[in-house]
Amino acid sequence: MGKESKIEWTHHTFNPWWGCVRVSPACKFCYAETWAKRLGADIWGSKAERRFFTDAHWQEPIKWNKEAAVDGVRRRVFCASMADVFENRKDLHAPRERLWGLIEATPHLDWLLLTKRIEHVKKLAPWHGKWPANIWLGTSTEKQNWLEKRVDHLLAHDVVVRFVSAEPLLGPLDIAQWLAKPGALSAGINWVIAGGESGAHARWMNPVWAESLRDQCRNAAVPFHFKQWGHWAPEEIIEEGISARAQRVEVVGRMGEMIRMVKVGKTKSGRLLDGSTWDEFPRGA
């Protein structure tokens, strides 16, 4: 959990518990699992116990809500960076019910519920029909096949913001048909986040994939947020010196040109896409 989170698209993070289990290729080098193991916490996998927290931990969002009310500025809360809110385990039912109450008790916070288990939402969430106005519901997707498996479950819920997090982006995504359209009667995606993978074993992201997502969003007037390149970035955008020993790979660009990707680390790779920072956000409650 953290106030003033370092994650670019949120203000705070809150975890009702720690721990999860891998469900798709995006999870292969999960940063949360790596971080937990670094701290000596054996909380990953279907048989591992989850880590739970004290009442003091649960009081933090109450404080954030009061601050947001006083400031007159809404704050976004990413829930959960070290878990999946919709993991279906008996030991998670009680803290999940507590989370629902906490969300309803903090109307000045926008809660971003991001899950790879979007198919469980209908069963595990308590709201039917219109959801509370301070909930943004999102699903993660890394490739087209995973988008197609998850998107209908996302669109089935009446929430103020539906979003897709394409991070790590491991292949091209054709998302245009599901993006929200002005005046349309059917539900659509209101926000798209994209980014490359970070970490020692990170997989590269072809710039074409990110640029295509950006363009699809611009054509539909849907906000787009480019979070990061991750550990790999196009060599041409790296301003500082690159080691001759840095790992490199060539990928094919939009016009058939070869783009050299270089593994330089998250800090050096930065967040610029086509020379710009894409920090667009949807309107919330």
N, C-alpha and C positions, 0 to 999 in steps of 0.2 A: 504494500500500500504506500501511496505517497502523495502529499500535497505538492503542487507545482511539478507535475510529472515531466520527465524528459521526453516522453512520447509526444511527437510534434502535433498530433491532432486532438489532444485532450489536455485538460487542466490538471486533473487529479486521477489517480487510480485507486480502486478499492477491490480487495479480494475477500469474498466471504469465506474462502478456504484456499489452501494451496494443494496442487496435485492434479494429475490428469492421466490420460492414456492416449497414445497415438491412434489416429483414425484415417489419415490420408497422407500422400507423399509430402505435403507441406510440413508435416510434423517430423520429418526425418532428422533434422538438426534443430529441434525446438529450443529456442533461447531460454524459455522458462524451465524446461527440464535440465538444461545445462547449468543454469543458475542455481537451481535447487540442489543439484548434486555437488556443486562447488561449495555450497553451505553445509553439506553433509546431511541433507534431508532426503530420506528414502521414501518418496511420496509419488513416484511415477509408476504406472502400470495398473492393470485391473485388480491385482491382489494387494497392492500397497495401500496403507492407510493414508488418509488425507490429513493435512495439518489444519487445525482449527484455532480460533483466536478468542481473546478475552473481550469482556464488555467494553473496555476502554477503546479497543480497536473499532468496535461498532459505533462508538460515539463520534468518531472523527467526521463522518459525513454530516452529522447534525451540526457540527461547528461550521463546516464549509457552507451549509445551507444558510445559516444565520449570517455569515459574512457576505454571501451572494445577495441576500435580501437587503442588507445594509448598503452595499455598494450599488445595488440596482443593476447588477450585471450577472447574467446567467453563467454558470460554470459547467463544463462537461466533465463527466466522471466515466472513465473506462472501467467496466466491470466484466470480466476479471482478467488481469494480465498474467496471472499464474495458475489459471484454472479454466474450466469451461462451465458456465452457469447451468447449462442444460445437460451435463453428464448425468445419466440416469442410474443413481445408486441410492440404496435405502439410507445410508448414513448421511446423505446430502439433503434429504427432504426437509429436515428441521432448519438447518441454516438457510436453505433456499426460501422457505416460508418467512423466515426472519428478514431476508433480503427484500422480499416483496413489500413488507410493512415499512422497511426503511425507505424504499423508493417513494412510497406514497406519502411518507412523513417529511420528504425533502423536495417540495415542489419548485424550489429555485435552482435545483440542479437538473441537468439533462443527463440521464443515465444511458450510456452506450453499451448495450448488451450484444456482444459479438461472439458468435458461436460457430463451430463446425458441425454442430449437432442440431441444425435448424429443424430437422424432422421431429425432434422431441418437444418443441416449443408448445404445440397444441396440447400435449398431455401434461406438461409440467408447469406451464404458466397459469396463473389464476384468472386471467382476464379473457372475457369473451366479448365479441363486438369491439367497440372502440376502446383502445388501451389508454392508460393515463398519458396526459399530454407531455410528460417529461421523460418518456422512454423512446430512444432510438434503437431499433432492432436491426442487427446486421449479421451477415454470414461471411465466412472466409472462403475464398476460392483461389486456386492456384493455376488451374487449367480449365479448358472448355468443358470437359466431361464432368468435372466437379461442379462447375457453375450450373450446368443443366440438371444435375441431381438435386441441387439445393435451392435454386431460385424460386420455383413454384411454392415451396414451403415458406419462403420469406414473404412472397407477395400475398400469401393467404391471410396475413395478419394486418389489422387496421391500426397502424401506428403512425405517429406524426412524421417520422423519418425512417425510411428503409434504406440500408446501405450495404455495399459490398466492399470487403477488404481483400484486394488482390495482392497479398503479400505473405510469403514470397511469390512473386509472379514468375511462374515456371514455363509459361507458354502463352501463345496469343489467345486473346479473349474477344469474341464477338458478342457484345452485350447490348447492342443498340436496341434490339426489339423489346428489351425489358426496361429500358430507361423511362422515367416518368415523362409524360407528354402533357403540355398545358391543355386543360379542359377535357382531358380524357376521362372516361367513366371508370376505366379499369385501373388497378393499382400499378405503380411502377417504382423503380429504384430512384431514390432522391439524391444519392451521394455515392461517389466511388473513390476509394483510397487505393493507391498502387505503390509498390516498392519492391526493391530487390532484397535478397537475403544477406544477413550479416553473420559473422562467426567464422571460425578457422576453416570450416568445411563448406562454406557457402557456395551455392551454385550461381552461375552468372545469369543475368537477365538481358535479353536482346533489347536494345533501345527501341526497336520497332514496336515491340509489344506495349511498352509504356506510352509511346507517342500515339499509337492507335487508340488506346483507351482514352487518352486525353482528347483526341479529335472526336471520338464518338460522343463523349460527354459535352464537348463544346457545341456540336451539331444539335444536340438535344437540349441545350441550356441547363445541363445538370452539373452541379459543382464537382470539381475534380481536385483531389489532393495527392500530390506526389510526395511521399514520405521520405524516401531515400534511395540511393543507388545500392547501398549495402557495401559488401566487401569488393565488388567488381564495378568498374565504371569504364566508359569509353576513354581510351588513353588521351584523346585530343582535348578533353575538358579538365585534365589534371594539371593544375598550375604549378605545383611544387615538383621537385625532382623525383623521378621514379627509379628505383633500384633496377639495375640491369638483370638482377636475379628474380625480379617480380614475375609471378606466373601470368602468362598471357594466352589469349585464345581469340581467333578471328570468327566473326559472325557476319551474316549477310544483311545489309541494310535495305531500306525501302526501294532504292533504285538499282539494286544488285551490287552495290559497292561493298567492299569489305571493311568492316569496322573492327578495330583491334580493342578488345576488352582486356583490362589489366587489373590484377588483384592488389589493391593498395590499402584496403581497410576502410571502414565506415566513415571515419572522420575526414580523411583526405578525399574520399569520393564525393561527398557533399550531397546536395539536393537539387541541383540545377538540371532542368530538363529543357532542351532547346534554348538554353541561356536564361531561363526564367524560373522563379520559385512558384510552385502551384500550391497555394494555401487556401483553397476555396472551401466554404462550408455551407451547408443548407440552413434554411430558417428552421428553428425549432419551435418550442412551445411559445 
